[in-house]
C-alpha cells in the first residue's frame, strides 16, 4: 500500500510539473537564456577589442568579420531616426522577455516550444544590453555573395532569435499536424 501512495505522489508531482506550476522547471530555461546572453556579450566584447569601427577581415570568400553599429532594429530598420527607437526597442525587448518568462512557466514541459522561446528571449536580452550600454547594437557577422550582395551584418543574439523563431514555427507545424 505504501508503494501505491508513493507512485500516486510521484505521478502528482510530474503532472504538476507538466502543467507548469512548478517554479523549478523554469530554472533550466532561464539558465539556457543566460548562456545565450553570455556567448553573445563575450563575442561582442571580443570583436570591439579586436576591430575598429567599420574594420573588416575576410574569413572566407563569402564571410567577413566587421564591426558595425545598428541603432535600429533588424536590417537597420529605423536606424536613421533621432534616437527614440533605442528606448522603444529596449522596452519591446523587456516586455517580450517578461511575457516569454510567463509562457515558459506555464508550458515548461513543452520542450521544443521552450527551446524556441528561450533562444528568442536570450537574443532579445543580448541586444537590449547593447542598447542600454552603448546606445546601439553591435553587429559583426557579414555574409556576402562576391562583392555584389552583402546580407546586413548581424550578431549571435540575432542568430539565436532567428533560430528560436524557426523552432517556434516547427513546433507550431508539429502541433497543427497532430
Order of alpha helices (4+ residues) and beta strands (2+ residues): alpha-alpha-beta-beta-alpha-alpha-beta-beta-alpha
